[in-house]
Amino acid sequence: MKAVLQRVHRAEVSVGGQVVGRCGTGLMIAVGIAVDDTDADVRTLVDKIRKLRIFRDDAGKLNLSVRDVGGEALVISNFTLQANCRRGTRPDYSHAAPREVAEPLYEMFIAEMNSSGIPTQHGVFGERMTIEMIADGPVIITLNSHELPRK
């Protein structure tokens, strides 16, 4: 499972012109789920995200987590994070999980974020979405659950 974290002042996601999710200060998180991902991948990423110190403290150092600053999250499903671009010019998405595997893990990710103390809203799985955000920093972090210690 891959996640791209964008530190934001605010972000919102719309489907068909209607806002379906938003957050204030915190993180916009794009999540890409692979065919071999499991509940353990969800727990691993959420644990890392909730502890990751990427917000400034009073001294200006990146020393605080999203929970430390009372931040929120906006989670967006994004199968293109699983793109394989090693060969040719057309990305291969065959490593992306099919809907019946990905959607429950996406929903679990959102639930785990909320239960970890980070108020989390989200987009609509599988829909074409428009995302607006005001980046903070910019601070952009990429995570891969397969490269992290397992939870």
URKA-V934339 format. One record per pair of residues at least 4 apart in sequence whose ideal C-beta (glycine too) atoms are under 6 Angstrom apart, sorted by the first residue. I is the first residue (numbers start at 1). J is the second residue. Records with the same first field share a line. If there is no record, write none. Layout:
I = J  J
This chain:
1 = 33  37  41  45  145
2 = 32  81  144
3 = 29  31  45  143
4 = 30  142
5 = 27  29  141
6 = 28  140
7 = 54  136  137  139
8 = 28  133  135  136
9 = 134  136
10 = 24  134
11 = 23  28  74  133
12 = 19  22  132
13 = 20  21  76  123  129  131
14 = 18  19  130
15 = 20  124  127  129
20 = 124
21 = 74  121  122  123
22 = 121
23 = 72  73  74
24 = 72
25 = 71
26 = 66  71  72  73
27 = 66  73
28 = 74  133
29 = 73  75
30 = 76  78
31 = 77  109
32 = 78  79  81  82
33 = 37  97  102  105
34 = 82  95  97
35 = 95  97
37 = 41  105
40 = 150
41 = 145
42 = 105  108  109  112
43 = 151
44 = 145  148  150  151
45 = 143  145
46 = 112  113  116
47 = 151
48 = 52  148
50 = 67  116
51 = 65
53 = 62  63  64  65
54 = 62  139
55 = 64  69
56 = 60
57 = 61  63  64
64 = 68  69
66 = 71  118
67 = 117
72 = 119
73 = 113  118  120
74 = 121
75 = 110  120  122
76 = 123
77 = 106  125
79 = 96
82 = 95  96
83 = 91  93
84 = 92
85 = 91
97 = 101  102
99 = 103
102 = 106
103 = 125
106 = 125
110 = 120  122
113 = 118  120
114 = 120
123 = 129
